[in-house]
Amino acid sequence: MKTLVKNGTILTMETDTPELVQGDLGIDGDAIAFVGKGPSGFSADREIDAAGSIVMPGLINAHTHIAMSLMRHYADDLPFWTWLFDRILPVEENLTDAHVFNGSMLSLVEMIRSGVTSFADMYSNMDAVAEASLQAGLRARLTRGLMFNGPEDLFKLDEGRRFHGDWNGKGDGRIQVDVGPHAIYTCPPEYLEKVVQLAEELDCRIHIHLSESRKEVADSIEAYGKTPIAHAADHRLFSRKTYAAHCVHATDADIQILKDHDVAVINNPASNLKLGNGFAPVVKLLEAGVTVGLGTDGSASNNNLNMFEEVNLAALINKGSTEDPTVVSAYTALQMATINGARALGIDGITGSLRAGKKADLILVDTEVPHFYPRHSVTAGLVYAAQSSDVKTVICNGEPVMQDRVIPHLDEAEVYRKARESAAAITGNAHFMP
C-alpha cells in the first residue's frame, strides 16, 4: 500500500534547529518513501490531504503505566507514599488480565487521540497490555514490572523471560520487550543483580524508576550510603542500556553517572507536580549531554496521557524553576517528545523524526483553530498553544490508526463501557464521587 500525505507543512525533527518542508510525504508500505517532492513514478493507493495541518513525527510517551487509567481520579491530592502504598498497590492486587486489557485499551484510545505513536510501559499482566497494543496498532516498548518482597517473587523473573519470548518482535516488530525493575526500594541489591543477569540473557534494555522523591533518596542514603542512582550504578544496572523515569532529585554527581553510562532520563513533569515530588534538573541534564525524553506516567498520577501537555510543561516549568526564559526552548521540548524519546528507547533508527527510510510514524495537527493564528512560529504554536484535540490523523507503521479524528478499527463506546466496569470491580466505585 502506498500513501500520499499531500500539501502539508512538514516539521521533520531531523536537525538541531527547526526544519520545515512544504509539500508532500510519501509512504510505501510501513516506511517513509520521501519527504517534500516525490518521484514522478510514485503512484499512491491512498491520499490524505494535509492542507492546513502540521505534519510531524508521532509523539513518544517514554514512560507510562497505561492500565492505571482504571485508577484515574481515584487517589488524588495525597502524599506520594500514601498514594502508592495505601491507595494504589492495594487496588492493583485486584487486577486480572481482563481488567488490565480494558484499562490499556482505554489509554490506547486516549494516546491515539493525542498523537502518540510509540510508548514505553511497565506493569503487571503484561500479556494483556501487549494484546491491547497489538489491536490498537501503536508501537510499544513493554516491561513486566519487577518487585521483590521475598523468595515467592522470584517467579516474576521467569515471567519476564517468558513474556519476552512470547512477545518480542510481534506486530511486525512494533512490540519490543525489555526488563523492568520497579525501583531500588522495591528491588533489593541481590534481586537487582538477577535483573541485570536477565537483561544480559535477553540482550535487552532496562526500564526503572529512579530518584523520584526526596524520601526515596534519603532512604537510599540511610540504607546504602549513596543515592539511588549511585546504588544502581554500583550494582551494574547501567551495564545495560537503561531508560530511567523521573530522576527528579539527581545530584550533580548523579548526573555525571548518568552521562558516563549513557542512561536516558524520562521526565514526567505533570506527575511530578501532582505528587509534589519536585522539579527534575532537566536543564542540567541536557547541558551535561544526557538524553532526556518525556512521559506522562500513569493516569492515576497525572491524570491524563496528554503528551502535548507534557511538552508544554517541560518548556514552562524549566523556565520558571531556573528563572531563565531562554532554557528548554519550544524546539527542545518537541525534541524531548520525539527524537529524544526515540533515542531513549533505542528506536531512533526507525522513528522519532521524518526522513526517507524510517518507519511511517507521523501525525497531522490541525492548525485551522483560533490558537494557531496568526502564523508566526510552528514550534511555538505546537508547544505553547496546541491542544491534544488538534490531532486529526495518526499513522503508525504506515497504517492510519486515526483519520480525520475517527478511529475506524476500535469501538470506542465499548472500550469506555468495559473500562468503567473494570474500574468499578477493582475499586468498588461504580459512579462519580464528590
Secondary structure, 3 states (H helix, E strand, C coil): CEEEEEEEEEECCCCCCCCEEEEEEEEECCEEEEEECCCCCCCCCEEEECCCEEEEECEEEEEECHHHHHHCCCCCCCCHHHHHHHHHHHHHCCCCHHHHHHHHHHHHHHHHHCCEEEEEEEECCHHHHHHHHHHHCCEEEEEEEECCCCHHHCHHHHHHHHHHHHHCCCCCCCEEEEEEECCCCCCCHHHHHHHHHHHHHHCCCEEEEECCCHHHHHHHHHHHCCCHHHHHHHCCHHHCCEEEEECCCCCHHHHHHHHHCCCEEEECHHHHHHCCCCCCCHHHHHHHCCCEEECCCCHHHCCCCCHHHHHHHHHHHHHHHHCCCCCCCHHHHHHHHCHHHHHHHCCCCCCCCCCCCCECCEEEEECCCHHHCCCCCHHHHHHHCCCHHHEEEEEECCEEEEECCECCCCCHHHHHHHHHHHHHHHHCCCCCCC
